[in-house]
């Protein structure tokens, strides 16, 4: 009788012992495979964080020189100030991209406020967040302040930091670029509330209150633009005023912005975000940009802020290390328990081993039978673990992330340089931009049981079983036949 047939008969005859070994191998394999899958997902999440947050540097105007500022009175409301130094332009950004390798894209941005209306000239109904504490209702009667919405002028919204950071996602249509001319992108919620869809036209114009303080004719600021894209938020946000919330925000081009807000014609983009291909080379690339003759440090500041990436990536790294330790402990404990179980079973089979030796079977043949028994059970146990680990990994991964991920509030720094008057209020837009909580899908753990992990499980599992069987059987089989027969008697 061959050893494989003997192994099959023993496994099917000793159902209780086979079931115990099956459960042991299935539990250990499920935990190990789940841990490996979670670690793969964590590494992918860390890569997303490094690409979106760690692989970016910012160029902004050096506004520390007071001699480069100008101000003018705005009626009886205060003063509007703007920076008169070298401007941030799209041409400057293109020059940097052309001279420095490793930059995959950029977005220059400016923030302002405007009133949005439909094609018939009716002011859009805005989404009330209910977070103003009644201030929004009070200001709604203050001219048309309550109808203004945050308006972003971007060169390419695909590289806008809200989108690259995972706070916003494109839901329909396409992104807005500086080549679009009269184009806008708004939230799906605002579009649904006002019955708008892709291809529809809306009208942007300066608020009447703001225009009156500057002596501007509102009718001369009306610009008709086409809706080319719709976005939705992946994380909750809050704003000082509900009408300036992200759900009411509008993305457009600088060309539209300057016609809608002629009072900001002297102003350029507030900052430019550059995205690099390899986050590891970020510092090197920033150094190359600062060394360009076009970059005067008295006019521009180029810096890499890794604070956001560190805030998001650190909990992921902690979770990664925790998972590695847990997987290692499971493997070590599982191997130890497996050895003890097999050693106990083999000691109970001294009588059987003696009979096989007396029949002329070699020690090698007997060990191979024990190994075949364990491997036969392991094949089915590992197959079961592949099915079970998918559910376990997703549940455990979410719990581990919730346990280690501190809730960080993040928002992009997209404010206006200096103070300006907006509809009778002296504001700095840094104080009023939406602030997001969490990091959207940037740190979402998407767990998949990959084929390489399954192959690794079978390969490493069979190796551990081989060593465990050999170690468990060696003390018995090292005995001389006379000693084995003596124990039999």
TIMARTI-322836 format. One line per field, with one value per residue (C-alpha): residue in three letters; chain; y, x, z. Coordinates in Angstrom, 1 decimal, padded with zeros to 4 digits. Layout:
REM residues N
aa [Ala ...] .
ch [A ...] .
yy [Y ...] .
xx [X ...] .
zz [Z ...] .
***
This chain:
REM residues 489
aa [Unk Unk Unk Unk Unk Unk Unk Unk Unk Unk Unk Unk Unk Unk Unk Unk Unk Unk Unk Unk Unk Unk Unk Unk Unk Unk Unk Unk Unk Unk Unk Unk Unk Unk Unk Unk Unk Unk Unk Unk Unk Unk Unk Unk Unk Unk Unk Unk Unk Unk Unk Unk Unk Unk Unk Unk Unk Unk Unk Unk Unk Unk Unk Unk Unk Unk Unk Unk Unk Unk Unk Unk Unk Unk Unk Unk Unk Unk Unk Unk Unk Unk Unk Unk Unk Unk Unk Unk Unk Unk Unk Unk Unk Unk Unk Unk Unk Unk Unk Unk Unk Unk Unk Unk Unk Unk Unk Unk Unk Unk Unk Unk Unk Unk Unk Unk Unk Unk Unk Unk Unk Unk Unk Unk Unk Unk Unk Unk Unk Unk Unk Unk Unk Unk Unk Unk Unk Unk Unk Unk Unk Unk Unk Unk Unk Unk Unk Unk Unk Unk Unk Unk Unk Unk Unk Unk Unk Unk Unk Unk Unk Unk Unk Unk Unk Unk Unk Unk Unk Unk Unk Unk Unk Unk Unk Unk Unk Unk Unk Unk Unk Unk Unk Unk Unk Unk Unk Unk Unk Unk Unk Unk Unk Unk Unk Unk Unk Unk Unk Unk Unk Unk Unk Unk Unk Unk Unk Unk Unk Unk Unk Unk Unk Unk Unk Unk Unk Unk Unk Unk Unk Unk Unk Unk Unk Unk Unk Unk Unk Unk Unk Unk Unk Unk Unk Unk Unk Unk Unk Unk Unk Unk Unk Unk Unk Unk Unk Unk Unk Unk Unk Unk Unk Unk Unk Unk Unk Unk Unk Unk Unk Unk Unk Unk Unk Unk Unk Unk Unk Unk Unk Unk Unk Unk Unk Unk Unk Unk Unk Unk Unk Unk Unk Unk Unk Unk Unk Unk Unk Unk Unk Unk Unk Unk Unk Unk Unk Unk Unk Unk Unk Unk Unk Unk Unk Unk Unk Unk Unk Unk Unk Unk Unk Unk Unk Unk Unk Unk Unk Unk Unk Unk Unk Unk Unk Unk Unk Unk Unk Unk Unk Unk Unk Unk Unk Unk Unk Unk Unk Unk Unk Unk Unk Unk Unk Unk Unk Unk Unk Unk Unk Unk Unk Unk Unk Unk Unk Unk Unk Unk Unk Unk Unk Unk Unk Unk Unk Unk Unk Unk Unk Unk Unk Unk Unk Unk Unk Unk Unk Unk Unk Unk Unk Unk Unk Unk Unk Unk Unk Unk Unk Unk Unk Unk Unk Unk Unk Unk Unk Unk Unk Unk Unk Unk Unk Unk Unk Unk Unk Unk Unk Unk Unk Unk Unk Unk Unk Unk Unk Unk Unk Unk Unk Unk Unk Unk Unk Unk Unk Unk Unk Unk Unk Unk Unk Unk Unk Unk Unk Unk Unk Unk Unk Unk Unk Unk Unk Unk Unk Unk Unk Unk Unk Unk Unk Unk Unk Unk Unk Unk Unk Unk Unk Unk Unk Unk Unk Unk Unk Unk Unk Unk Unk Unk Unk Unk Unk Unk Unk Unk Unk Unk Unk Unk Unk Unk Unk Unk Unk] .
ch [A A A A A A A A A A A A A A A A A A A A A A A A A A A A A A A A A A A A A A A A A A A A A A A A A A A A A A A A A A A A A A A A A A A A A A A A A A A A A A A A A A A A A A A A A A A A A A A A A A A A A A A A A A A A A A A A A A A A A A A A A A A A A A A A A A A A A A A A A A A A A A A A A A A A A A A A A A A A A A A A A A A A A A A A A A A A A A A A A A A A A A A A A A A A A A A A A A A A A A A A A A A A A A A A A A A A A A A A A A A A A A A A A A A A A A A A A A A A A A A A A A A A A A A A A A A A A A A A A A A A A A A A A A A A A A A A A A A A A A A A A A A A A A A A A A A A A A A A A A A A A A A A A A A A A A A A A A A A A A A A A A A A A A A A A A A A A A A A A A A A A A A A A A A A A A A A A A A A A A A A A A A A A A A A A A A A A A A A A A A A A A A A A A A A A A A A A A A A A A A A A A A A A A A A A A A A A A A A A A A A A A A A A A A A A A A A A A A A A A A A A A A A A A A A A A A A A A A A A A A A A A A A A A A A A A A A A A A A A A A A A A A A A A A A A] .
yy [000.0 003.4 006.1 008.4 005.8 005.2 009.0 009.3 006.4 007.8 011.3 009.9 007.4 009.8 012.5 014.1 014.6 015.7 018.3 019.7 020.0 021.5 024.2 025.0 025.5 027.3 029.9 030.5 030.8 033.1 035.4 035.5 036.0 038.7 040.4 040.3 041.7 044.5 045.4 045.5 047.8 050.0 050.4 051.4 054.0 055.3 055.6 057.5 059.9 060.5 061.1 063.4 065.3 064.5 065.0 068.7 072.0 075.5 078.8 081.9 085.6 086.9 089.4 090.4 093.5 096.3 098.5 096.2 096.7 099.2 100.1 102.1 103.2 101.4 103.9 104.1 100.3 100.2 099.5 097.0 096.0 094.1 093.0 094.9 092.7 090.2 088.3 084.6 083.7 080.7 081.6 081.5 078.0 076.7 078.0 076.1 072.9 073.3 073.8 071.4 067.7 065.5 067.8 066.1 069.0 072.2 074.3 078.0 079.2 082.4 082.7 085.3 085.6 086.1 085.7 082.8 082.9 080.6 081.4 083.4 085.7 084.2 083.9 080.3 078.8 077.9 074.9 075.8 073.9 075.1 075.7 079.5 079.7 082.0 084.4 083.4 084.3 087.7 088.5 087.3 090.6 092.5 093.4 090.3 089.1 085.9 085.1 085.2 081.9 081.0 081.1 079.5 080.5 077.5 076.7 073.0 071.8 068.2 069.4 071.5 070.5 069.6 067.1 065.7 065.5 063.3 065.8 066.2 063.9 064.6 063.1 064.0 065.8 067.0 069.3 073.0 074.3 077.8 077.1 076.6 080.3 080.6 077.3 076.4 073.4 073.1 070.5 067.9 069.1 072.6 071.5 069.2 071.9 074.3 071.7 072.2 069.7 069.4 071.8 074.3 077.9 080.0 083.6 084.9 088.5 090.8 091.3 094.5 095.6 095.0 096.7 099.8 100.4 100.4 102.4 099.4 098.7 095.1 094.6 095.0 092.2 089.5 086.5 083.6 080.3 076.7 073.9 071.4 069.4 068.4 067.4 066.0 065.9 062.7 064.3 066.7 070.3 073.4 077.1 080.4 081.1 078.4 080.3 080.0 076.3 073.8 072.6 076.1 076.7 077.2 076.6 078.6 080.3 083.4 085.0 084.7 085.8 089.0 090.0 089.0 090.8 093.8 095.1 092.3 092.9 094.0 090.7 087.5 083.9 083.6 080.4 077.6 074.0 071.8 068.0 065.8 062.3 061.0 062.3 061.1 063.8 066.6 068.4 068.1 069.5 072.4 073.2 073.3 075.6 078.0 078.1 079.2 082.8 083.5 083.0 086.1 085.2 088.8 088.2 084.4 081.8 078.1 075.6 072.0 071.5 067.8 068.5 067.2 064.1 063.4 063.8 061.3 059.0 058.5 056.6 054.5 053.7 052.9 050.5 048.9 048.2 046.8 044.5 043.2 042.4 040.7 038.6 037.6 036.6 034.6 032.7 032.0 030.9 029.0 027.1 026.3 025.0 023.0 021.4 020.5 019.0 017.0 015.8 014.6 012.7 011.1 010.0 008.3 006.4 004.7 001.4 002.1 003.3 000.1 -002.1 -000.2 -000.6 -004.3 -004.6 -003.2 000.5 003.0 005.9 008.2 006.5 006.9 010.6 011.2 009.6 011.9 014.8 013.7 013.6 017.1 018.5 016.9 018.7 021.9 022.1 022.3 024.5 027.0 027.0 027.8 030.5 032.3 032.6 033.6 036.1 038.4 039.2 039.1 041.4 044.1 044.1 044.0 046.6 049.1 048.6 048.9 052.2 053.6 052.7 054.3 057.1 060.3 062.6 065.4 068.5 069.5 072.3 073.8 077.2 079.1 082.5 086.0 087.7 090.5 092.0 093.0 094.4 091.9 093.2 095.6 093.3 093.4 089.8 087.7 084.7 082.4 082.7 081.7 078.9 075.5 073.3 069.6 066.9 063.6 062.8 061.4 058.2 059.1 056.8 054.4 050.8 048.7 045.1 042.5 039.0 038.9 035.8 036.3 036.4 033.1 031.5 032.8 031.3 027.8 028.0 029.2 027.1 023.9 024.8 025.3 022.1 020.2 021.5 020.9 017.3 016.6 018.1 016.2 012.9 013.0 012.1 009.0 007.8 008.3 005.4 002.1 -000.6 -002.5 000.6 001.0 -002.6 -002.4 000.5 -001.5 -004.3] .
xx [000.0 001.4 002.1 -000.5 -003.2 -002.2 -002.3 -005.8 -007.2 -005.8 -007.2 -010.7 -010.7 -009.5 -012.1 -011.8 -008.1 -008.2 -010.9 -008.7 -005.7 -008.0 -009.3 -005.8 -004.4 -007.5 -007.4 -003.7 -003.8 -006.8 -005.1 -001.9 -003.5 -005.7 -002.7 -000.8 -003.8 -004.2 -000.5 -000.7 -003.7 -001.9 001.1 -001.2 -002.9 000.6 001.5 -001.7 -000.9 002.7 001.5 -001.3 000.1 003.8 004.5 003.5 005.3 003.8 004.9 003.4 004.2 006.6 004.2 006.5 007.8 005.4 006.7 005.1 001.6 -001.0 -004.3 -007.3 -010.4 -013.6 -016.4 -017.0 -016.3 -012.5 -009.6 -008.7 -005.1 -003.2 000.3 002.1 005.3 006.1 002.9 002.3 001.3 000.6 003.6 005.9 004.5 005.1 008.6 009.3 007.8 009.9 013.2 012.8 012.3 010.1 007.0 003.8 001.5 000.4 -002.5 -002.5 -005.5 -007.2 -010.2 -013.0 -016.7 -019.5 -023.3 -024.5 -027.8 -029.4 -029.7 -032.9 -031.0 -032.7 -030.2 -029.4 -031.0 -028.1 -027.6 -028.0 -025.6 -027.1 -023.6 -023.6 -025.4 -028.0 -025.4 -026.2 -029.9 -028.8 -026.5 -029.0 -030.9 -027.6 -027.8 -027.1 -024.3 -026.2 -026.3 -022.5 -020.6 -017.0 -015.5 -012.2 -010.2 -008.0 -005.7 -006.5 -009.0 -007.6 -004.6 -006.6 -005.5 -009.1 -009.2 -005.7 -006.2 -009.2 -011.7 -013.5 -014.2 -015.3 -018.8 -019.8 -018.3 -014.7 -012.3 -011.9 -008.7 -007.5 -008.1 -011.8 -012.8 -016.3 -016.6 -017.7 -017.8 -020.2 -021.4 -023.9 -026.0 -026.2 -027.0 -029.8 -031.3 -031.6 -032.4 -029.1 -027.1 -024.1 -024.2 -026.6 -025.5 -025.3 -024.5 -021.8 -021.7 -020.5 -022.8 -024.8 -023.6 -020.0 -020.3 -022.0 -019.2 -016.7 -018.8 -019.1 -022.1 -023.3 -024.6 -021.1 -019.8 -022.3 -020.6 -022.4 -020.6 -021.3 -021.4 -018.7 -018.3 -020.0 -018.2 -019.1 -017.4 -016.0 -015.6 -017.6 -016.6 -017.6 -017.5 -018.0 -021.1 -023.2 -023.4 -019.6 -019.7 -018.1 -021.5 -022.2 -018.7 -018.0 -014.8 -014.0 -011.2 -009.2 -010.6 -014.1 -013.0 -011.5 -014.6 -016.9 -014.7 -013.1 -012.0 -009.4 -007.9 -004.6 -004.3 -002.8 -003.0 -002.5 -000.4 000.6 000.7 003.2 003.0 006.1 006.3 008.5 007.8 011.2 012.8 010.6 013.3 015.7 013.2 012.4 016.1 016.3 013.3 014.7 018.0 016.3 017.2 013.4 012.7 013.6 013.3 012.2 009.2 008.4 008.6 008.9 008.4 007.4 005.0 004.9 002.8 -000.4 001.3 002.9 -000.4 -002.2 000.8 001.9 -001.2 -000.9 002.7 001.8 -001.0 001.4 004.0 001.2 000.0 003.5 004.0 000.6 001.3 004.7 003.2 000.5 003.1 005.3 002.5 000.8 004.0 004.6 001.0 001.2 004.4 002.9 -000.2 001.8 004.3 001.4 -000.2 003.1 003.9 000.5 001.4 004.6 002.8 001.9 005.4 006.9 004.6 005.5 009.2 008.7 007.1 010.1 009.0 011.8 011.9 011.8 008.6 006.9 007.8 006.5 003.2 002.9 003.8 001.2 -001.5 -000.8 -000.5 -003.8 -005.6 -003.6 -004.8 -008.4 -007.7 -005.8 -008.5 -011.1 -008.9 -008.8 -012.6 -012.7 -009.8 -011.6 -014.3 -011.9 -009.4 -011.9 -013.4 -010.1 -008.5 -011.3 -011.1 -007.4 -007.5 -010.3 -008.2 -004.9 -006.1 -006.6 -009.2 -007.3 -008.9 -007.4 -008.1 -006.3 -004.7 -006.2 -006.8 -006.4 -003.1 -004.0 -007.3 -010.1 -013.6 -016.3 -019.9 -019.4 -017.2 -013.5 -012.4 -009.4 -010.5 -008.2 -010.6 -013.7 -012.7 -014.3 -012.4 -012.6 -012.6 -010.9 -009.1 -011.8 -010.9 -007.2 -006.8 -009.5 -008.3 -009.4 -008.5 -008.0 -006.7 -004.2 -002.9 000.7 -000.4 -002.3 000.8 002.9 000.5 000.7 004.5 005.3 002.5 003.8 007.3 006.3 004.3 007.3 009.6 007.0 006.4 010.1 010.7 007.8 008.7 012.4 012.5 010.4 012.0 015.5 014.8 016.1 013.6 014.3 013.3 010.2 009.2 009.9 007.5 004.9 005.1] .
zz [000.0 -001.0 001.6 -000.1 000.3 003.9 004.5 002.9 004.9 008.2 007.6 006.7 009.6 012.3 011.6 015.0 014.9 011.3 012.1 014.9 012.6 009.9 012.3 013.5 010.0 008.8 011.7 011.4 007.6 007.7 010.2 008.3 004.9 006.3 007.8 004.5 002.6 005.2 004.9 001.1 001.4 003.9 001.7 -001.2 001.0 002.1 -001.6 -002.2 000.6 -000.6 -004.1 -003.2 -000.2 000.0 -003.6 -003.8 -003.3 -003.3 -004.8 -003.3 -003.3 -000.7 000.9 003.8 002.0 003.1 000.3 -002.3 -001.0 -002.1 -000.5 -001.4 000.5 -000.3 000.5 004.2 004.7 005.0 002.7 000.0 -000.1 -002.8 -003.5 -006.3 -006.5 -009.2 -010.2 -010.1 -013.7 -015.8 -017.9 -014.9 -013.9 -017.5 -017.4 -014.2 -015.5 -018.7 -016.9 -013.9 -014.6 -012.4 -012.2 -013.5 -013.3 -011.5 -010.6 -010.0 -007.9 -006.8 -004.5 -004.6 -004.2 -006.7 -007.1 -009.3 -011.3 -013.8 -017.5 -016.8 -014.4 -011.3 -008.4 -007.6 -004.4 -002.1 000.2 003.9 006.1 009.3 010.8 010.9 014.2 012.7 011.2 007.7 008.2 009.7 006.8 004.1 004.7 004.4 000.8 -001.4 000.8 001.5 -002.2 -002.7 -003.2 -003.0 -006.5 -007.3 -010.4 -011.3 -014.2 -013.9 -011.3 -011.7 -009.7 -007.3 -003.8 -002.8 -005.6 -005.2 -001.5 -001.9 -000.4 -003.8 -006.7 -010.2 -010.5 -014.1 -017.0 -017.0 -015.1 -015.8 -017.3 -018.2 -021.9 -021.4 -021.4 -020.0 -018.1 -014.6 -012.4 -009.4 -006.9 -007.7 -004.7 -006.0 -009.5 -008.3 -006.1 -009.0 -011.7 -013.6 -015.6 -017.8 -020.7 -019.0 -018.7 -015.5 -015.0 -012.6 -011.5 -008.8 -005.8 -005.9 -002.5 -003.3 -006.7 -005.2 -002.8 -005.7 -008.2 -010.6 -012.7 -011.9 -015.4 -016.7 -014.6 -015.8 -017.5 -018.9 -018.5 -019.3 -016.8 -017.9 -014.7 -011.5 -008.3 -004.9 -001.6 000.0 003.4 005.6 005.7 007.5 006.7 008.5 006.4 004.8 001.5 001.3 002.0 -000.5 -001.6 -002.9 -004.3 -008.0 -010.0 -013.1 -015.0 -014.2 -017.4 -016.0 -012.5 -013.7 -015.7 -012.8 -010.3 -012.1 -008.7 -008.6 -012.0 -010.4 -008.5 -009.9 -008.8 -005.0 -005.1 -007.4 -006.3 -008.2 -008.1 -008.6 -010.0 -007.2 -003.6 -002.5 -004.8 -003.6 -001.6 -004.6 -007.0 -004.7 -004.5 -008.3 -008.5 -006.0 -008.0 -011.2 -012.2 -012.8 -009.0 -007.0 -003.3 -002.6 -004.8 -004.4 -001.7 -002.8 -000.1 000.5 003.3 004.4 007.4 005.9 004.5 007.9 009.7 007.4 006.8 010.4 011.6 008.5 009.3 012.8 011.6 009.2 011.9 014.2 011.4 010.8 014.5 014.7 011.6 012.9 016.3 014.6 012.5 015.5 017.8 015.0 014.2 017.9 018.4 015.2 016.4 019.7 018.1 015.6 018.2 020.4 017.5 016.4 020.0 020.1 016.9 018.2 017.9 014.3 013.5 015.0 012.8 009.7 010.5 011.1 007.7 006.1 005.6 006.0 008.4 005.4 004.1 007.5 007.8 004.2 005.2 008.2 006.0 003.3 006.0 007.1 003.6 002.5 005.4 004.7 001.1 002.1 005.2 003.1 000.5 003.2 004.6 001.2 001.3 005.0 005.0 002.6 005.1 008.1 006.4 005.5 009.0 010.8 008.5 009.1 012.9 013.0 011.0 013.2 016.3 015.1 012.9 014.9 013.4 011.8 010.4 007.1 004.8 001.9 002.4 -000.4 001.0 -000.5 000.2 002.6 003.7 001.4 001.7 000.6 000.7 003.5 005.6 006.0 005.6 004.9 002.8 004.7 007.6 005.5 003.2 003.9 006.3 005.7 008.4 007.8 004.5 002.3 000.4 000.6 003.6 002.7 003.0 000.0 000.9 -001.8 -001.5 -004.3 -006.1 -005.0 -001.4 -001.9 -003.5 -000.7 001.9 000.3 -000.2 003.3 004.9 003.3 004.4 008.0 008.0 006.6 009.4 012.1 010.9 010.7 014.2 015.7 014.2 014.6 018.4 017.8 014.6 016.0 018.4 017.4 016.3 019.5 021.6 019.6 020.0 023.7 024.0 022.0 024.5] .
***
